[in-house]
Amino acid sequence: MRIAITGANGQLGQALQATLAPRHDLVLLNRGTFDLLLPDTVGQIVATHAQLVIHSAAYTNVDGCARDPDLAYRINGLGTRYVALACQQLNAPLVYISTNEVFAGNASRPYVEYDPVGPINAYGWSKWAGEQAVRELLHRFYIVRVAWLFGGERNFVRTVLRLAAHPPASGLRMVTDEIGNPTYAVDVADAIAALITLPFYGVYHLVNSGACSRYECAQEILRQTRQEHIPLTPITLADFDRDSTPPPYTALANVAGAALGVTLRPWQMALADFLAQIEASSGNE
């Protein structure tokens, strides 16, 4: 199958390339030659003659989105509308990568696929606008919500490792009241590869199983890298000064995917694989 991937150089885009390349003809659309701000995006995607489009490109800097919500809306909302319009012309299904931050974060249990949304920050709102555009224009789509992605060079796992390499005397400070699902991009790519073989369109939560706080995730990273001696201080979201307001509890439950046999392993196992990959890469440098 001929598949166009937007944001192909991102951490999920790269994982998708590695997973899909052996079995599919890929068209890679990257920033620099592909601009979601421009209506020309429609013609550019149509020209690929793709039979399926995976839209993983997005403005994912949540604090940047808070500082410029109009830009976030134009990229994540209207930009996704352009991609959906292209799929409409191609008569091709769309895989739209969305986020756990479309939810308000006030639940007492993991969110399922059709729980009411209620984004509380510009990033979540802009991604919800993208979901609405997909629903408005297409009948064949997979909306895939992910959370706390790691697998590339810029993510929470890398941040903890960088801070642990030169920890302040007081140790690392990590938030205890922001809960989510740490999710390995490689596992999401594998799940998407399975999902697109099935004509079961709709909304999916493709996250590694299990949820934790940022503090607990950092604790596990230090444990697996044998750095438990580094002090870890619990703080709250109120103690962490930032432009965006993250929803406090956005654990997702994979119900729809699991019903089709599409499941992701526990996040601790996925983390171990990613840390092993980092260690192997460091040894080859």
N, C-alpha and C positions, 0 to 999 in steps of 0.2 A: 504494500500500500504506500502511496505517496503522501507523506505527512509533513506539513509545515510547522515549525516550532518557533514561536516568538520568544525573545529573551533566551536564545539558545546558549549564550555564554554565562548565564546565571548559574547558581549552584543546582537548582532543579533542572534547568535546561541542559547542563552538562551531563547530569545523571540520566536524563531522558535520551540524550544522544547515545551514551554507552549502552543503554538497555535496548533501544529500538533499532540502532544501526544494522545489526546483523540480519534483521528480518524485513526492514522497510527502507524505502527510498526517502531520505530526509532532505528537506529544504530548510536551511538555517537562517533565521531572520534576527539580526542583532542590532543593538544600538549603534548609531553611526550611519548605518544605511537604512535603518527602519525607525521611523519616528511616529509614535502613537499620537502626537499632537496634531498631525497633519491628516486631512481627509484623503490624501493620496495613498494612505495606508490601505484603503479598500482595493484600489487597482493593483497595488503591489502584491497583495495576497492573492487576488484573483489570477494574476499572471503566473503564479506558481503551479496552477492546475492541481492543487492539493486535493486529495480525497478525504482528508481529515486535518484539522488545525488544532494544535495545542497551544493555548495562549497563556504562557507563563511569564511574559514580560509585564512589569508593573513598577510603579513608584512605591517602593517598599520601605523607604526611610520614614518611619512613623513620626519622628519628631519634625522632619522636614515637611511632612504632610500637615502637621499642626501649625507650622509657621506659614505655610502657603496652601490653604485648603482648596483654593481655586485651581492651582496647578494639579493637586492630587485628583480633583474631580475631572479635569480635562484629560489626564493620562489614564487613570484607572476606570473612570466612568465613560466618558465620550470615546476614549481610545478603544475600549472594549466594544463599544457600539460599532466602531469602524470595522473591527475584526469580525463581529457578528454579521454585519452587512455583507462582508466579503464571503463568509460562509453561506449566506443566503444565496448569493449569486452563483457560488460554486455547487450549491446543493450538497454541501459537505457538513458532517457533524463537527461540533466544536467542543473541545475540552477547555473549560475556563478555570484557572487556578484562583480560588478565593481564599478566605482566611477565617480563623476562629474569631477575629475581632469584629465580625459583623454582629456578634452577640453583646448584650449589655454587661454580662459578667456577674449577674446577681442570682444565678441559679444555685440550687443546693445539690445538684447531681449533674453528670455530664450531659451536654446538649446533644439531642438527636437531630436528625436532618431537617425535620419540619417544625422544630421549636420556633416560636416567634423571635425575630431578630430585633435589634435595637442598638445599633452602634453608638458609642459614646465619644468617639474621636474621629478626626478627619480621615484618617487612613481607613478605618472600618467603614465609615460612611461612603467613601469613594469606591471601595470594593463592593459594597452592597449596590451602589449605582450600576456597577458593571454586571452584577448578577441580574439586575432588573432589565438591563439592555439585552442580555442573552435570552431571558425568558420572553421578552417582548417580540423579538425578531425571529427566533428559531423554534423549531419543534424537536429537532434532534440535537441534544446537548448533554454534556456531563459537567455539572458544576462540582468541582472538587475543592473542598475546604481543607486546608492544611494548617499546621500550627508549629511555631518554634522550630523552623527548619534549620538543620545543620547538615554539612556535607561539603561545603566549599571553603573559601578563605575568610569569609566574614560572617560570623554567627556567634551565638552565646558560648558555645563550647570553646571556640578559638579565643574569645575574650577572657574566659576563665583561665585558660592555659597561659595566655600572655600576662595576666595579672599575677598568676602563681609563679611565673619565672622571676619576677622582681616584686615580691609582695611588700606592701608597707609594713612598718613595725606593728601597726595595730591589726594587721591581717586584712582579709577580704570582707567587704560588706555586701550582703546579698539579701534580696527581698523575700520575705516569707509569705506575704499575702497576695501574690500574683501566681495563679495556678493555671497550668496548661499541659500540653502533651509534647515533650521533646520528640521531634520527628526527623528521621534520617531521609535525606533527599533520594538516596538510592532505593530505599524501600518504597517511597512514594512512586518513583519511576516504574518499579516492578509492578506495583498495584495498578497504575494507569495502563501499562502494557497489557495486563490481564483484562482490565475493564473495557478497553476499546475493542476487544474481540467479541463483546456481548452487546446485543441491541437493547440493553436495559438503561434507557436514558433517564436523567434526573439528577438529584443532589446526593453527593457522597461526602462522608467525613473520612478521609484517608490519613490517619495519624497512627503512629506507633502506639500500642496499647499501654495503658497506665498513664497516670497524671501525677504531677509533683509541683512544688513551688520552685522558684528560681534558686532559692537557698538549697533545697534538697537536690536539685540538679547539679549545682556547683559541688555539693558534698559528695555526690556520686562520681563526678569527674575527678576530684582530688583523690577519692578512694581508689579508683581504677588506675590512676597514674602514680600511686604510692606517694602521695603528697599530703596525707592526712595530718601531718604535723603543722601545716599552715593554718593559722587561726582563721575561723570563719565566723563573722559576727552577723547575727540576724537583725535586719531592719525592716521597716514597713514601706509601702508605697509612698506614704506621707513624708518619709524621711529622704526620699530619692527625688531630687529636683530635676525635672525634665519638662520639655514643652508639651509632649503628648500625655494624655491620661489613659493608661492601659486599663482595659476591663479586668477586674480582679480575679474572676473565676471563669475561664473559658475552656475547660476540659471538654473535649468532643468525644462522642461515642460513635463508633463505626457500626451502625446497624444495617444500613442498606447494602453496603459492600459485603459485609460478613454473610448476609443472607444468600449472596451469590458465590460465596467461597473466596472472596477477596479480603484477606486479612493481613495485618502487619504485626510483626513480633513485638515483644515488650521493649520499651525504649532503652532499658539498661543494656540489653543484648545488642541493639543497634549502635548504641554509644560505644560499646567495647570494640565493635568492628571499625568504627570511624577512628577511634584512638589508635588502634593497631595500624590503620592506614597512614595516619600521621607519623607514627613512629617509624614505619617502614620507609616513608618518603624522606624523613630526616636522616635516616641511615644511609640513604643513597646520594645525599648531597655532598 
